[in-house]
Amino acid sequence: MDERARILDNYYVPARYPNGHVEGPAYEHYGSLHSSQALDRARTVLGFVRKALADG
């Protein structure tokens, strides 16, 4: 599971901060494929967390 969460970490800082990318704004570095993959991974992580909380 942590591999999927780690991949999401790669999107956080560059997309959150205006100077996160040395060359240009974040929207120039991410496309619809990145967005779809990030959403799929985020849903997987959320599902894992929800299950862990329900089982706990």
mmCIF entry with sequence, helices, sheets and N, C-alpha, C, O atoms, coordinates in Angstrom:
data_MODEL
# 
_entry.id   MODEL 
# 
_entity.id                         1 
_entity.type                       polymer 
_entity.pdbx_number_of_molecules   1 
# 
_entity_poly.entity_id                      1 
_entity_poly.type                           'polypeptide(L)' 
_entity_poly.nstd_linkage                   no 
_entity_poly.nstd_monomer                   no 
_entity_poly.pdbx_seq_one_letter_code       MDERARILDNYYVPARYPNGHVEGPAYEHYGSLHSSQALDRARTVLGFVRKALADG 
_entity_poly.pdbx_seq_one_letter_code_can   MDERARILDNYYVPARYPNGHVEGPAYEHYGSLHSSQALDRARTVLGFVRKALADG 
_entity_poly.pdbx_strand_id                 A 
# 
loop_
_entity_poly_seq.entity_id 
_entity_poly_seq.num 
_entity_poly_seq.mon_id 
_entity_poly_seq.hetero 
1 1  MET n 
1 2  ASP n 
1 3  GLU n 
1 4  ARG n 
1 5  ALA n 
1 6  ARG n 
1 7  ILE n 
1 8  LEU n 
1 9  ASP n 
1 10 ASN n 
1 11 TYR n 
1 12 TYR n 
1 13 VAL n 
1 14 PRO n 
1 15 ALA n 
1 16 ARG n 
1 17 TYR n 
1 18 PRO n 
1 19 ASN n 
1 20 GLY n 
1 21 HIS n 
1 22 VAL n 
1 23 GLU n 
1 24 GLY n 
1 25 PRO n 
1 26 ALA n 
1 27 TYR n 
1 28 GLU n 
1 29 HIS n 
1 30 TYR n 
1 31 GLY n 
1 32 SER n 
1 33 LEU n 
1 34 HIS n 
1 35 SER n 
1 36 SER n 
1 37 GLN n 
1 38 ALA n 
1 39 LEU n 
1 40 ASP n 
1 41 ARG n 
1 42 ALA n 
1 43 ARG n 
1 44 THR n 
1 45 VAL n 
1 46 LEU n 
1 47 GLY n 
1 48 PHE n 
1 49 VAL n 
1 50 ARG n 
1 51 LYS n 
1 52 ALA n 
1 53 LEU n 
1 54 ALA n 
1 55 ASP n 
1 56 GLY n 
# 
_struct_asym.id          A 
_struct_asym.entity_id   1 
# 
loop_
_struct_conf.conf_type_id 
_struct_conf.id 
_struct_conf.pdbx_PDB_helix_id 
_struct_conf.beg_label_comp_id 
_struct_conf.beg_label_asym_id 
_struct_conf.beg_label_seq_id 
_struct_conf.pdbx_beg_PDB_ins_code 
_struct_conf.end_label_comp_id 
_struct_conf.end_label_asym_id 
_struct_conf.end_label_seq_id 
_struct_conf.pdbx_end_PDB_ins_code 
_struct_conf.beg_auth_comp_id 
_struct_conf.beg_auth_asym_id 
_struct_conf.beg_auth_seq_id 
_struct_conf.end_auth_comp_id 
_struct_conf.end_auth_asym_id 
_struct_conf.end_auth_seq_id 
_struct_conf.pdbx_PDB_helix_class 
_struct_conf.details 
_struct_conf.pdbx_PDB_helix_length 
HELX_P HELX_P1 AA1 ASP A 2  ? ARG A 16 ? ASP A 2  ARG A 16 1 ? 15 
HELX_P HELX_P2 AA2 ALA A 26 ? GLU A 28 ? ALA A 26 GLU A 28 5 ? 3  
HELX_P HELX_P3 AA3 SER A 32 ? ASP A 55 ? SER A 32 ASP A 55 1 ? 24 
# 
_struct_conf_type.id          HELX_P 
_struct_conf_type.criteria    ? 
_struct_conf_type.reference   ? 
# 
loop_
_atom_site.group_PDB 
_atom_site.id 
_atom_site.type_symbol 
_atom_site.label_atom_id 
_atom_site.label_alt_id 
_atom_site.label_comp_id 
_atom_site.label_asym_id 
_atom_site.label_entity_id 
_atom_site.label_seq_id 
_atom_site.pdbx_PDB_ins_code 
_atom_site.Cartn_x 
_atom_site.Cartn_y 
_atom_site.Cartn_z 
_atom_site.occupancy 
_atom_site.B_iso_or_equiv 
_atom_site.pdbx_formal_charge 
_atom_site.auth_seq_id 
_atom_site.auth_comp_id 
_atom_site.auth_asym_id 
_atom_site.auth_atom_id 
_atom_site.pdbx_PDB_model_num 
ATOM 1   N N  . MET A 1 1  ? 0.821   -1.202 0.000   1.00 0.00 ? 1  MET A N  1 
ATOM 2   C CA . MET A 1 1  ? 0.000   0.000  0.000   1.00 0.00 ? 1  MET A CA 1 
ATOM 3   C C  . MET A 1 1  ? 0.857   1.253  0.000   1.00 0.00 ? 1  MET A C  1 
ATOM 4   O O  . MET A 1 1  ? 0.514   2.231  -0.664  1.00 0.00 ? 1  MET A O  1 
ATOM 5   N N  . ASP A 1 2  ? 1.966   1.244  0.733   1.00 0.00 ? 2  ASP A N  1 
ATOM 6   C CA . ASP A 1 2  ? 2.734   2.473  0.870   1.00 0.00 ? 2  ASP A CA 1 
ATOM 7   C C  . ASP A 1 2  ? 3.337   2.953  -0.442  1.00 0.00 ? 2  ASP A C  1 
ATOM 8   O O  . ASP A 1 2  ? 3.646   4.137  -0.577  1.00 0.00 ? 2  ASP A O  1 
ATOM 9   N N  . GLU A 1 3  ? 3.512   2.057  -1.413  1.00 0.00 ? 3  GLU A N  1 
ATOM 10  C CA . GLU A 1 3  ? 4.013   2.480  -2.726  1.00 0.00 ? 3  GLU A CA 1 
ATOM 11  C C  . GLU A 1 3  ? 3.011   3.415  -3.406  1.00 0.00 ? 3  GLU A C  1 
ATOM 12  O O  . GLU A 1 3  ? 3.401   4.416  -4.008  1.00 0.00 ? 3  GLU A O  1 
ATOM 13  N N  . ARG A 1 4  ? 1.728   3.090  -3.310  1.00 0.00 ? 4  ARG A N  1 
ATOM 14  C CA . ARG A 1 4  ? 0.701   3.949  -3.915  1.00 0.00 ? 4  ARG A CA 1 
ATOM 15  C C  . ARG A 1 4  ? 0.619   5.288  -3.208  1.00 0.00 ? 4  ARG A C  1 
ATOM 16  O O  . ARG A 1 4  ? 0.433   6.321  -3.852  1.00 0.00 ? 4  ARG A O  1 
ATOM 17  N N  . ALA A 1 5  ? 0.752   5.280  -1.915  1.00 0.00 ? 5  ALA A N  1 
ATOM 18  C CA . ALA A 1 5  ? 0.746   6.538  -1.163  1.00 0.00 ? 5  ALA A CA 1 
ATOM 19  C C  . ALA A 1 5  ? 1.987   7.363  -1.487  1.00 0.00 ? 5  ALA A C  1 
ATOM 20  O O  . ALA A 1 5  ? 1.911   8.587  -1.594  1.00 0.00 ? 5  ALA A O  1 
ATOM 21  N N  . ARG A 1 6  ? 3.111   6.704  -1.641  1.00 0.00 ? 6  ARG A N  1 
ATOM 22  C CA . ARG A 1 6  ? 4.362   7.399  -1.960  1.00 0.00 ? 6  ARG A CA 1 
ATOM 23  C C  . ARG A 1 6  ? 4.268   8.086  -3.323  1.00 0.00 ? 6  ARG A C  1 
ATOM 24  O O  . ARG A 1 6  ? 4.787   9.188  -3.499  1.00 0.00 ? 6  ARG A O  1 
ATOM 25  N N  . ILE A 1 7  ? 3.617   7.449  -4.272  1.00 0.00 ? 7  ILE A N  1 
ATOM 26  C CA . ILE A 1 7  ? 3.435   8.055  -5.589  1.00 0.00 ? 7  ILE A CA 1 
ATOM 27  C C  . ILE A 1 7  ? 2.619   9.335  -5.465  1.00 0.00 ? 7  ILE A C  1 
ATOM 28  O O  . ILE A 1 7  ? 2.909   10.319 -6.147  1.00 0.00 ? 7  ILE A O  1 
ATOM 29  N N  . LEU A 1 8  ? 1.611   9.336  -4.612  1.00 0.00 ? 8  LEU A N  1 
ATOM 30  C CA . LEU A 1 8  ? 0.811   10.542 -4.405  1.00 0.00 ? 8  LEU A CA 1 
ATOM 31  C C  . LEU A 1 8  ? 1.644   11.662 -3.793  1.00 0.00 ? 8  LEU A C  1 
ATOM 32  O O  . LEU A 1 8  ? 1.410   12.835 -4.083  1.00 0.00 ? 8  LEU A O  1 
ATOM 33  N N  . ASP A 1 9  ? 2.602   11.317 -2.959  1.00 0.00 ? 9  ASP A N  1 
ATOM 34  C CA . ASP A 1 9  ? 3.495   12.327 -2.374  1.00 0.00 ? 9  ASP A CA 1 
ATOM 35  C C  . ASP A 1 9  ? 4.221   13.120 -3.451  1.00 0.00 ? 9  ASP A C  1 
ATOM 36  O O  . ASP A 1 9  ? 4.473   14.314 -3.286  1.00 0.00 ? 9  ASP A O  1 
ATOM 37  N N  . ASN A 1 10 ? 4.554   12.464 -4.544  1.00 0.00 ? 10 ASN A N  1 
ATOM 38  C CA . ASN A 1 10 ? 5.265   13.143 -5.634  1.00 0.00 ? 10 ASN A CA 1 
ATOM 39  C C  . ASN A 1 10 ? 4.454   14.272 -6.255  1.00 0.00 ? 10 ASN A C  1 
ATOM 40  O O  . ASN A 1 10 ? 5.027   15.189 -6.844  1.00 0.00 ? 10 ASN A O  1 
ATOM 41  N N  . TYR A 1 11 ? 3.140   14.222 -6.135  1.00 0.00 ? 11 TYR A N  1 
ATOM 42  C CA . TYR A 1 11 ? 2.292   15.263 -6.699  1.00 0.00 ? 11 TYR A CA 1 
ATOM 43  C C  . TYR A 1 11 ? 2.063   16.422 -5.736  1.00 0.00 ? 11 TYR A C  1 
ATOM 44  O O  . TYR A 1 11 ? 1.749   17.530 -6.171  1.00 0.00 ? 11 TYR A O  1 
ATOM 45  N N  . TYR A 1 12 ? 2.214   16.186 -4.450  1.00 0.00 ? 12 TYR A N  1 
ATOM 46  C CA . TYR A 1 12 ? 1.786   17.157 -3.452  1.00 0.00 ? 12 TYR A CA 1 
ATOM 47  C C  . TYR A 1 12 ? 2.552   18.479 -3.503  1.00 0.00 ? 12 TYR A C  1 
ATOM 48  O O  . TYR A 1 12 ? 1.954   19.521 -3.770  1.00 0.00 ? 12 TYR A O  1 
ATOM 49  N N  . VAL A 1 13 ? 3.827   18.457 -3.260  1.00 0.00 ? 13 VAL A N  1 
ATOM 50  C CA . VAL A 1 13 ? 4.589   19.705 -3.157  1.00 0.00 ? 13 VAL A CA 1 
ATOM 51  C C  . VAL A 1 13 ? 4.612   20.475 -4.478  1.00 0.00 ? 13 VAL A C  1 
ATOM 52  O O  . VAL A 1 13 ? 4.321   21.671 -4.477  1.00 0.00 ? 13 VAL A O  1 
ATOM 53  N N  . PRO A 1 14 ? 4.945   19.840 -5.602  1.00 0.00 ? 14 PRO A N  1 
ATOM 54  C CA . PRO A 1 14 ? 5.003   20.611 -6.843  1.00 0.00 ? 14 PRO A CA 1 
ATOM 55  C C  . PRO A 1 14 ? 3.664   21.238 -7.247  1.00 0.00 ? 14 PRO A C  1 
ATOM 56  O O  . PRO A 1 14 ? 3.631   22.328 -7.817  1.00 0.00 ? 14 PRO A O  1 
ATOM 57  N N  . ALA A 1 15 ? 2.577   20.553 -6.951  1.00 0.00 ? 15 ALA A N  1 
ATOM 58  C CA . ALA A 1 15 ? 1.272   21.086 -7.333  1.00 0.00 ? 15 ALA A CA 1 
ATOM 59  C C  . ALA A 1 15 ? 0.754   22.109 -6.326  1.00 0.00 ? 15 ALA A C  1 
ATOM 60  O O  . ALA A 1 15 ? -0.068  22.957 -6.672  1.00 0.00 ? 15 ALA A O  1 
ATOM 61  N N  . ARG A 1 16 ? 1.219   22.038 -5.110  1.00 0.00 ? 16 ARG A N  1 
ATOM 62  C CA . ARG A 1 16 ? 0.721   22.913 -4.040  1.00 0.00 ? 16 ARG A CA 1 
ATOM 63  C C  . ARG A 1 16 ? 1.393   24.279 -4.017  1.00 0.00 ? 16 ARG A C  1 
ATOM 64  O O  . ARG A 1 16 ? 0.751   25.288 -3.722  1.00 0.00 ? 16 ARG A O  1 
ATOM 65  N N  . TYR A 1 17 ? 2.662   24.309 -4.322  1.00 0.00 ? 17 TYR A N  1 
ATOM 66  C CA . TYR A 1 17 ? 3.429   25.546 -4.200  1.00 0.00 ? 17 TYR A CA 1 
ATOM 67  C C  . TYR A 1 17 ? 3.796   26.104 -5.578  1.00 0.00 ? 17 TYR A C  1 
ATOM 68  O O  . TYR A 1 17 ? 4.214   25.354 -6.459  1.00 0.00 ? 17 TYR A O  1 
ATOM 69  N N  . PRO A 1 18 ? 3.642   27.404 -5.763  1.00 0.00 ? 18 PRO A N  1 
ATOM 70  C CA . PRO A 1 18 ? 3.894   28.024 -7.073  1.00 0.00 ? 18 PRO A CA 1 
ATOM 71  C C  . PRO A 1 18 ? 5.315   27.798 -7.592  1.00 0.00 ? 18 PRO A C  1 
ATOM 72  O O  . PRO A 1 18 ? 5.519   27.721 -8.803  1.00 0.00 ? 18 PRO A O  1 
ATOM 73  N N  . ASN A 1 19 ? 6.282   27.693 -6.713  1.00 0.00 ? 19 ASN A N  1 
ATOM 74  C CA . ASN A 1 19 ? 7.658   27.475 -7.153  1.00 0.00 ? 19 ASN A CA 1 
ATOM 75  C C  . ASN A 1 19 ? 8.069   26.007 -7.022  1.00 0.00 ? 19 ASN A C  1 
ATOM 76  O O  . ASN A 1 19 ? 9.260   25.701 -6.978  1.00 0.00 ? 19 ASN A O  1 
ATOM 77  N N  . GLY A 1 20 ? 7.108   25.113 -6.960  1.00 0.00 ? 20 GLY A N  1 
ATOM 78  C CA . GLY A 1 20 ? 7.390   23.690 -6.827  1.00 0.00 ? 20 GLY A CA 1 
ATOM 79  C C  . GLY A 1 20 ? 8.093   23.105 -8.041  1.00 0.00 ? 20 GLY A C  1 
ATOM 80  O O  . GLY A 1 20 ? 8.838   22.132 -7.920  1.00 0.00 ? 20 GLY A O  1 
ATOM 81  N N  . HIS A 1 21 ? 7.864   23.685 -9.198  1.00 0.00 ? 21 HIS A N  1 
ATOM 82  C CA . HIS A 1 21 ? 8.557   23.295 -10.427 1.00 0.00 ? 21 HIS A CA 1 
ATOM 83  C C  . HIS A 1 21 ? 9.477   24.434 -10.829 1.00 0.00 ? 21 HIS A C  1 
ATOM 84  O O  . HIS A 1 21 ? 9.081   25.599 -10.841 1.00 0.00 ? 21 HIS A O  1 
ATOM 85  N N  . VAL A 1 22 ? 10.686  24.086 -11.152 1.00 0.00 ? 22 VAL A N  1 
ATOM 86  C CA . VAL A 1 22 ? 11.652  25.110 -11.543 1.00 0.00 ? 22 VAL A CA 1 
ATOM 87  C C  . VAL A 1 22 ? 11.206  25.798 -12.830 1.00 0.00 ? 22 VAL A C  1 
ATOM 88  O O  . VAL A 1 22 ? 11.356  27.011 -12.976 1.00 0.00 ? 22 VAL A O  1 
ATOM 89  N N  . GLU A 1 23 ? 10.663  25.028 -13.749 1.00 0.00 ? 23 GLU A N  1 
ATOM 90  C CA . GLU A 1 23 ? 10.271  25.567 -15.049 1.00 0.00 ? 23 GLU A CA 1 
ATOM 91  C C  . GLU A 1 23 ? 8.761   25.554 -15.217 1.00 0.00 ? 23 GLU A C  1 
ATOM 92  O O  . GLU A 1 23 ? 8.188   24.521 -15.560 1.00 0.00 ? 23 GLU A O  1 
ATOM 93  N N  . GLY A 1 24 ? 8.121   26.664 -14.984 1.00 0.00 ? 24 GLY A N  1 
ATOM 94  C CA . GLY A 1 24 ? 6.707   26.827 -15.260 1.00 0.00 ? 24 GLY A CA 1 
ATOM 95  C C  . GLY A 1 24 ? 5.788   26.344 -14.158 1.00 0.00 ? 24 GLY A C  1 
ATOM 96  O O  . GLY A 1 24 ? 6.215   25.682 -13.211 1.00 0.00 ? 24 GLY A O  1 
ATOM 97  N N  . PRO A 1 25 ? 4.513   26.690 -14.300 1.00 0.00 ? 25 PRO A N  1 
ATOM 98  C CA . PRO A 1 25 ? 3.516   26.325 -13.294 1.00 0.00 ? 25 PRO A CA 1 
ATOM 99  C C  . PRO A 1 25 ? 3.142   24.840 -13.364 1.00 0.00 ? 25 PRO A C  1 
ATOM 100 O O  . PRO A 1 25 ? 3.380   24.164 -14.365 1.00 0.00 ? 25 PRO A O  1 
ATOM 101 N N  . ALA A 1 26 ? 2.553   24.363 -12.277 1.00 0.00 ? 26 ALA A N  1 
ATOM 102 C CA . ALA A 1 26 ? 2.214   22.939 -12.166 1.00 0.00 ? 26 ALA A CA 1 
ATOM 103 C C  . ALA A 1 26 ? 1.311   22.454 -13.296 1.00 0.00 ? 26 ALA A C  1 
ATOM 104 O O  . ALA A 1 26 ? 1.484   21.338 -13.786 1.00 0.00 ? 26 ALA A O  1 
ATOM 105 N N  . TYR A 1 27 ? 0.356   23.274 -13.714 1.00 0.00 ? 27 TYR A N  1 
ATOM 106 C CA . TYR A 1 27 ? -0.587  22.801 -14.745 1.00 0.00 ? 27 TYR A CA 1 
ATOM 107 C C  . TYR A 1 27 ? 0.109   22.469 -16.062 1.00 0.00 ? 27 TYR A C  1 
ATOM 108 O O  . TYR A 1 27 ? -0.453  21.755 -16.892 1.00 0.00 ? 27 TYR A O  1 
ATOM 109 N N  . GLU A 1 28 ? 1.311   22.973 -16.262 1.00 0.00 ? 28 GLU A N  1 
ATOM 110 C CA . GLU A 1 28 ? 2.056   22.636 -17.483 1.00 0.00 ? 28 GLU A CA 1 
ATOM 111 C C  . GLU A 1 28 ? 2.773   21.292 -17.363 1.00 0.00 ? 28 GLU A C  1 
ATOM 112 O O  . GLU A 1 28 ? 3.278   20.772 -18.358 1.00 0.00 ? 28 GLU A O  1 
ATOM 113 N N  . HIS A 1 29 ? 2.821   20.734 -16.174 1.00 0.00 ? 29 HIS A N  1 
ATOM 114 C CA . HIS A 1 29 ? 3.555   19.493 -15.946 1.00 0.00 ? 29 HIS A CA 1 
ATOM 115 C C  . HIS A 1 29 ? 2.651   18.274 -15.749 1.00 0.00 ? 29 HIS A C  1 
ATOM 116 O O  . HIS A 1 29 ? 3.136   17.143 -15.741 1.00 0.00 ? 29 HIS A O  1 
ATOM 117 N N  . TYR A 1 30 ? 1.360   18.490 -15.590 1.00 0.00 ? 30 TYR A N  1 
ATOM 118 C CA . TYR A 1 30 ? 0.434   17.388 -15.350 1.00 0.00 ? 30 TYR A CA 1 
ATOM 119 C C  . TYR A 1 30 ? -0.696  17.432 -16.367 1.00 0.00 ? 30 TYR A C  1 
ATOM 120 O O  . TYR A 1 30 ? -1.225  18.496 -16.689 1.00 0.00 ? 30 TYR A O  1 
ATOM 121 N N  . GLY A 1 31 ? -1.051  16.260 -16.864 1.00 0.00 ? 31 GLY A N  1 
ATOM 122 C CA . GLY A 1 31 ? -2.145  16.164 -17.819 1.00 0.00 ? 31 GLY A CA 1 
ATOM 123 C C  . GLY A 1 31 ? -3.260  15.284 -17.275 1.00 0.00 ? 31 GLY A C  1 
ATOM 124 O O  . GLY A 1 31 ? -3.258  14.906 -16.104 1.00 0.00 ? 31 GLY A O  1 
ATOM 125 N N  . SER A 1 32 ? -4.203  14.969 -18.134 1.00 0.00 ? 32 SER A N  1 
ATOM 126 C CA . SER A 1 32 ? -5.357  14.189 -17.710 1.00 0.00 ? 32 SER A CA 1 
ATOM 127 C C  . SER A 1 32 ? -4.964  12.771 -17.284 1.00 0.00 ? 32 SER A C  1 
ATOM 128 O O  . SER A 1 32 ? -5.608  12.196 -16.406 1.00 0.00 ? 32 SER A O  1 
ATOM 129 N N  . LEU A 1 33 ? -3.939  12.211 -17.880 1.00 0.00 ? 33 LEU A N  1 
ATOM 130 C CA . LEU A 1 33 ? -3.489  10.869 -17.487 1.00 0.00 ? 33 LEU A CA 1 
ATOM 131 C C  . LEU A 1 33 ? -2.942  10.897 -16.055 1.00 0.00 ? 33 LEU A C  1 
ATOM 132 O O  . LEU A 1 33 ? -3.261  10.019 -15.254 1.00 0.00 ? 33 LEU A O  1 
ATOM 133 N N  . HIS A 1 34 ? -2.119  11.906 -15.731 1.00 0.00 ? 34 HIS A N  1 
ATOM 134 C CA . HIS A 1 34 ? -1.618  12.043 -14.361 1.00 0.00 ? 34 HIS A CA 1 
ATOM 135 C C  . HIS A 1 34 ? -2.778  12.191 -13.382 1.00 0.00 ? 34 HIS A C  1 
ATOM 136 O O  . HIS A 1 34 ? -2.790  11.572 -12.318 1.00 0.00 ? 34 HIS A O  1 
ATOM 137 N N  . SER A 1 35 ? -3.738  13.006 -13.749 1.00 0.00 ? 35 SER A N  1 
ATOM 138 C CA . SER A 1 35 ? -4.886  13.248 -12.865 1.00 0.00 ? 35 SER A CA 1 
ATOM 139 C C  . SER A 1 35 ? -5.670  11.968 -12.619 1.00 0.00 ? 35 SER A C  1 
ATOM 140 O O  . SER A 1 35 ? -6.019  11.658 -11.481 1.00 0.00 ? 35 SER A O  1 
ATOM 141 N N  . SER A 1 36 ? -5.944  11.231 -13.678 1.00 0.00 ? 36 SER A N  1 
ATOM 142 C CA . SER A 1 36 ? -6.699  9.988  -13.543 1.00 0.00 ? 36 SER A CA 1 
ATOM 143 C C  . SER A 1 36 ? -5.960  8.978  -12.669 1.00 0.00 ? 36 SER A C  1 
ATOM 144 O O  . SER A 1 36 ? -6.557  8.337  -11.803 1.00 0.00 ? 36 SER A O  1 
ATOM 145 N N  . GLN A 1 37 ? -4.665  8.844  -12.904 1.00 0.00 ? 37 GLN A N  1 
ATOM 146 C CA . GLN A 1 37 ? -3.877  7.897  -12.115 1.00 0.00 ? 37 GLN A CA 1 
ATOM 147 C C  . GLN A 1 37 ? -3.818  8.319  -10.649 1.00 0.00 ? 37 GLN A C  1 
ATOM 148 O O  . GLN A 1 37 ? -3.925  7.481  -9.753  1.00 0.00 ? 37 GLN A O  1 
ATOM 149 N N  . ALA A 1 38 ? -3.649  9.608  -10.409 1.00 0.00 ? 38 ALA A N  1 
ATOM 150 C CA . ALA A 1 38 ? -3.578  10.095 -9.025  1.00 0.00 ? 38 ALA A CA 1 
ATOM 151 C C  . ALA A 1 38 ? -4.917  9.869  -8.317  1.00 0.00 ? 38 ALA A C  1 
ATOM 152 O O  . ALA A 1 38 ? -4.938  9.465  -7.154  1.00 0.00 ? 38 ALA A O  1 
ATOM 153 N N  . LEU A 1 39 ? -6.020  10.123 -8.999  1.00 0.00 ? 39 LEU A N  1 
ATOM 154 C CA . LEU A 1 39 ? -7.331  9.895  -8.387  1.00 0.00 ? 39 LEU A CA 1 
ATOM 155 C C  . LEU A 1 39 ? -7.560  8.421  -8.086  1.00 0.00 ? 39 LEU A C  1 
ATOM 156 O O  . LEU A 1 39 ? -8.088  8.080  -7.027  1.00 0.00 ? 39 LEU A O  1 
ATOM 157 N N  . ASP A 1 40 ? -7.172  7.546  -9.002  1.00 0.00 ? 40 ASP A N  1 
ATOM 158 C CA . ASP A 1 40 ? -7.310  6.105  -8.764  1.00 0.00 ? 40 ASP A CA 1 
ATOM 159 C C  . ASP A 1 40 ? -6.491  5.671  -7.556  1.00 0.00 ? 40 ASP A C  1 
ATOM 160 O O  . ASP A 1 40 ? -6.967  4.903  -6.720  1.00 0.00 ? 40 ASP A O  1 
ATOM 161 N N  . ARG A 1 41 ? -5.270  6.160  -7.468  1.00 0.00 ? 41 ARG A N  1 
ATOM 162 C CA . ARG A 1 41 ? -4.417  5.798  -6.328  1.00 0.00 ? 41 ARG A CA 1 
ATOM 163 C C  . ARG A 1 41 ? -4.963  6.361  -5.030  1.00 0.00 ? 41 ARG A C  1 
ATOM 164 O O  . ARG A 1 41 ? -4.931  5.693  -3.996  1.00 0.00 ? 41 ARG A O  1 
ATOM 165 N N  . ALA A 1 42 ? -5.461  7.583  -5.079  1.00 0.00 ? 42 ALA A N  1 
ATOM 166 C CA . ALA A 1 42 ? -6.033  8.203  -3.875  1.00 0.00 ? 42 ALA A CA 1 
ATOM 167 C C  . ALA A 1 42 ? -7.256  7.420  -3.405  1.00 0.00 ? 42 ALA A C  1 
ATOM 168 O O  . ALA A 1 42 ? -7.435  7.217  -2.204  1.00 0.00 ? 42 ALA A O  1 
ATOM 169 N N  . ARG A 1 43 ? -8.092  6.983  -4.334  1.00 0.00 ? 43 ARG A N  1 
ATOM 170 C CA . ARG A 1 43 ? -9.263  6.188  -3.962  1.00 0.00 ? 43 ARG A CA 1 
ATOM 171 C C  . ARG A 1 43 ? -8.840  4.869  -3.320  1.00 0.00 ? 43 ARG A C  1 
ATOM 172 O O  . ARG A 1 43 ? -9.463  4.416  -2.360  1.00 0.00 ? 43 ARG A O  1 
ATOM 173 N N  . THR A 1 44 ? -7.790  4.257  -3.845  1.00 0.00 ? 44 THR A N  1 
ATOM 174 C CA . THR A 1 44 ? -7.290  3.014  -3.276  1.00 0.00 ? 44 THR A CA 1 
ATOM 175 C C  . THR A 1 44 ? -6.784  3.234  -1.854  1.00 0.00 ? 44 THR A C  1 
ATOM 176 O O  . THR A 1 44 ? -7.083  2.445  -0.958  1.00 0.00 ? 44 THR A O  1 
ATOM 177 N N  . VAL A 1 45 ? -6.025  4.294  -1.648  1.00 0.00 ? 45 VAL A N  1 
ATOM 178 C CA . VAL A 1 45 ? -5.507  4.603  -0.316  1.00 0.00 ? 45 VAL A CA 1 
ATOM 179 C C  . VAL A 1 45 ? -6.659  4.887  0.643   1.00 0.00 ? 45 VAL A C  1 
ATOM 180 O O  . VAL A 1 45 ? -6.654  4.394  1.771   1.00 0.00 ? 45 VAL A O  1 
ATOM 181 N N  . LEU A 1 46 ? -7.643  5.669  0.216   1.00 0.00 ? 46 LEU A N  1 
ATOM 182 C CA . LEU A 1 46 ? -8.800  5.960  1.069   1.00 0.00 ? 46 LEU A CA 1 
ATOM 183 C C  . LEU A 1 46 ? -9.571  4.696  1.422   1.00 0.00 ? 46 LEU A C  1 
ATOM 184 O O  . LEU A 1 46 ? -10.022 4.538  2.557   1.00 0.00 ? 46 LEU A O  1 
ATOM 185 N N  . GLY A 1 47 ? -9.722  3.808  0.468   1.00 0.00 ? 47 GLY A N  1 
ATOM 186 C CA . GLY A 1 47 ? -10.394 2.539  0.738   1.00 0.00 ? 47 GLY A CA 1 
ATOM 187 C C  . GLY A 1 47 ? -9.639  1.725  1.779   1.00 0.00 ? 47 GLY A C  1 
ATOM 188 O O  . GLY A 1 47 ? -10.245 1.126  2.667   1.00 0.00 ? 47 GLY A O  1 
ATOM 189 N N  . PHE A 1 48 ? -8.323  1.706  1.668   1.00 0.00 ? 48 PHE A N  1 
ATOM 190 C CA . PHE A 1 48 ? -7.487  1.000  2.644   1.00 0.00 ? 48 PHE A CA 1 
ATOM 191 C C  . PHE A 1 48 ? -7.666  1.599  4.038   1.00 0.00 ? 48 PHE A C  1 
ATOM 192 O O  . PHE A 1 48 ? -7.819  0.864  5.014   1.00 0.00 ? 48 PHE A O  1 
ATOM 193 N N  . VAL A 1 49 ? -7.649  2.916  4.135   1.00 0.00 ? 49 VAL A N  1 
ATOM 194 C CA . VAL A 1 49 ? -7.773  3.599  5.418   1.00 0.00 ? 49 VAL A CA 1 
ATOM 195 C C  . VAL A 1 49 ? -9.171  3.360  6.014   1.00 0.00 ? 49 VAL A C  1 
ATOM 196 O O  . VAL A 1 49 ? -9.301  3.085  7.207   1.00 0.00 ? 49 VAL A O  1 
ATOM 197 N N  . ARG A 1 50 ? -10.197 3.466  5.188   1.00 0.00 ? 50 ARG A N  1 
ATOM 198 C CA . ARG A 1 50 ? -11.569 3.226  5.674   1.00 0.00 ? 50 ARG A CA 1 
ATOM 199 C C  . ARG A 1 50 ? -11.719 1.809  6.224   1.00 0.00 ? 50 ARG A C  1 
ATOM 200 O O  . ARG A 1 50 ? -12.325 1.605  7.276   1.00 0.00 ? 50 ARG A O  1 
ATOM 201 N N  . LYS A 1 51 ? -11.166 0.837  5.507   1.00 0.00 ? 51 LYS A N  1 
ATOM 202 C CA . LYS A 1 51 ? -11.233 -0.551 5.963   1.00 0.00 ? 51 LYS A CA 1 
ATOM 203 C C  . LYS A 1 51 ? -10.461 -0.720 7.268   1.00 0.00 ? 51 LYS A C  1 
ATOM 204 O O  . LYS A 1 51 ? -10.940 -1.384 8.186   1.00 0.00 ? 51 LYS A O  1 
ATOM 205 N N  . ALA A 1 52 ? -9.276  -0.127 7.360   1.00 0.00 ? 52 ALA A N  1 
ATOM 206 C CA . ALA A 1 52 ? -8.483  -0.246 8.581   1.00 0.00 ? 52 ALA A CA 1 
ATOM 207 C C  . ALA A 1 52 ? -9.203  0.383  9.781   1.00 0.00 ? 52 ALA A C  1 
ATOM 208 O O  . ALA A 1 52 ? -9.149  -0.153 10.888  1.00 0.00 ? 52 ALA A O  1 
ATOM 209 N N  . LEU A 1 53 ? -9.868  1.505  9.563   1.00 0.00 ? 53 LEU A N  1 
ATOM 210 C CA . LEU A 1 53 ? -10.608 2.151  10.657  1.00 0.00 ? 53 LEU A CA 1 
ATOM 211 C C  . LEU A 1 53 ? -11.828 1.321  11.064  1.00 0.00 ? 53 LEU A C  1 
ATOM 212 O O  . LEU A 1 53 ? -12.157 1.240  12.247  1.00 0.00 ? 53 LEU A O  1 
ATOM 213 N N  . ALA A 1 54 ? -12.486 0.716  10.100  1.00 0.00 ? 54 ALA A N  1 
ATOM 214 C CA . ALA A 1 54 ? -13.671 -0.090 10.399  1.00 0.00 ? 54 ALA A CA 1 
ATOM 215 C C  . ALA A 1 54 ? -13.289 -1.378 11.136  1.00 0.00 ? 54 ALA A C  1 
ATOM 216 O O  . ALA A 1 54 ? -14.021 -1.851 12.005  1.00 0.00 ? 54 ALA A O  1 
ATOM 217 N N  . ASP A 1 55 ? -12.133 -1.932 10.773  1.00 0.00 ? 55 ASP A N  1 
ATOM 218 C CA . ASP A 1 55 ? -11.675 -3.166 11.410  1.00 0.00 ? 55 ASP A CA 1 
ATOM 219 C C  . ASP A 1 55 ? -11.054 -2.915 12.778  1.00 0.00 ? 55 ASP A C  1 
ATOM 220 O O  . ASP A 1 55 ? -10.947 -3.828 13.596  1.00 0.00 ? 55 ASP A O  1 
ATOM 221 N N  . GLY A 1 56 ? -10.642 -1.664 13.022  1.00 0.00 ? 56 GLY A N  1 
ATOM 222 C CA . GLY A 1 56 ? -9.916  -1.340 14.263  1.00 0.00 ? 56 GLY A CA 1 
ATOM 223 C C  . GLY A 1 56 ? -10.793 -1.242 15.427  1.00 0.00 ? 56 GLY A C  1 
ATOM 224 O O  . GLY A 1 56 ? -10.324 -0.976 16.534  1.00 0.00 ? 56 GLY A O  1 
# 
